Amino acid sequence: MTHRVHNFCAGPCTLPLPVLEEVAHELVEFDNSGMSLIEMSHRSPVYDEVHHNTMSLLRELMHVPDDVSVLLLQGGATLQFAMVPMNTLTPGTTAGYIDSGTWGSKALADASRWGDAYPAWSGAEEGYSRMPETSDLDIRPGSRYLHLTSNETIGGIRMPDFPEVDIPLIGDMSSDFLTRPVPWDRFDLIYGGAQKNLGPAGLAVVFVRDRLIESAPDDLPSYLAYATHAKADSLANTPPMFPIWVMGKVLAWMKEQGGVEAMSTQTAAKARAVYDIIDSGEFYRSPVDPRYRSHTNVVFRLPSPELETEFLAEADKAGMANLKGHRSVGGIRASLYVGLPMDWATDLAEFMSDFRATRG
Ligand SMILES: *Cc1c(COP(=O)(O)O)cnc(C)c1O
């Protein structure tokens, strides 16, 4: 491919070019089988190998302990907002939720529809400009877990450290999945939609502690019980074969790059290139407290909405797409997920610097 737009979309995301090329090459006929992988039975030995390869790469890259199961599910991160409380909140228990923005508050809303859940902290009054520290949290007796969103994709805020509390953590890591090491001793469950960092839409990845699966109510509809999927290696029903296949390729690419540790360094470096421009003058402004700035979703403002409109139009002409902030907050947002090349981030930084020089 000769021309590739610099796509800063918040999700679905830019994927590594070598992965897309490999998929294109293998799509029509998979491995001399005479058919496409996505036309095959999900019970075939050929698909089975692809499926388990993806699962074992997840375990390897995330250093997943033996008593944690890896599940590949449908319904996105959104279905996990419901499945988490359904599998954990029995009568008499409650759960604390960190309301750190759009996604944290949606998770809390769904948990409250199913069981008893409360905000352990809310950033609403501060305009969601930071994450809480452990000392800010109000954990009530009888709390089964504390739910957090490690990175708020819309607000552009990130938890630099995970809370140190004496109940298990459950984390929505959709938008910084595999860009940071996980302290497994503190987590009972981690989930995310694959389309932000790991692959195409249509797949959610869930890491769940076996004791949580075992203590879940046994009267849930089968798809909604983690046990169904854990027992069947995520082959209880037809799995989303295409995104599982492509995500396996993204994971193999990540491994080649040096795994989560390398992704963490690269992601931070891409974000720094853009924040450095923001901080080097008065023209651009970040609404986020520097300690909590996201590495994957860099949110910023220009001096006026008119200049923001102009910025987006000029960026588009320069081959940089999807920089408009979420409709709920406005401004500009550059999403810099793992598949986005470093030079796209530096090209954006250079474009921002040039734009400022002519309009500032
Ligand atoms: C995008 C996003 C979601 C929703 O994901 P879906 O897979 O579309 O359901 C949830 N949480 C976070 C942090 C997100 O970025």
The ligand as an SDF file (V2000), in Angstrom:
LIG
                    3D

 15 15  0  0  0  0  0  0  0  0999 V2000
  -14.7010    2.0100   24.2350 C   0  0  0  0  0  0  0  0  0  0  0  0
  -14.7480    1.7360   25.6720 C   0  0  0  0  0  0  0  0  0  0  0  0
  -15.7700    0.9610   26.2410 C   0  0  0  0  0  0  0  0  0  0  0  0
  -16.9090    0.3930   25.4180 C   0  0  0  0  0  0  0  0  0  0  0  0
  -16.4040   -0.6070   24.6370 O   0  0  0  0  0  0  0  0  0  0  0  0
  -17.3040   -1.4730   23.6480 P   0  0  0  0  0  0  0  0  0  0  0  0
  -16.3570   -2.5770   23.2970 O   0  0  0  0  0  0  0  0  0  0  0  0
  -17.6540   -0.5870   22.5040 O   0  0  0  0  0  0  0  0  0  0  0  0
  -18.4770   -1.9570   24.3880 O   0  0  0  0  0  0  0  0  0  0  0  0
  -15.7190    0.7260   27.5960 C   0  0  0  0  0  0  0  0  0  0  0  0
  -14.7310    1.2090   28.3570 N   0  0  0  0  0  0  0  0  0  0  0  0
  -13.7350    1.9420   27.8530 C   0  0  0  0  0  0  0  0  0  0  0  0
  -12.6620    2.4570   28.7610 C   0  0  0  0  0  0  0  0  0  0  0  0
  -13.7160    2.2400   26.4950 C   0  0  0  0  0  0  0  0  0  0  0  0
  -12.7210    2.9800   25.9790 O   0  0  0  0  0  0  0  0  0  0  0  0
  1  2  1  0
  2  3  1  0
  2 14  2  0
  3  4  1  0
  3 10  2  0
  4  5  1  0
  5  6  1  0
  6  7  2  0
  6  8  1  0
  6  9  1  0
 10 11  1  0
 11 12  2  0
 12 13  1  0
 12 14  1  0
 14 15  1  0
M  END
$$$$
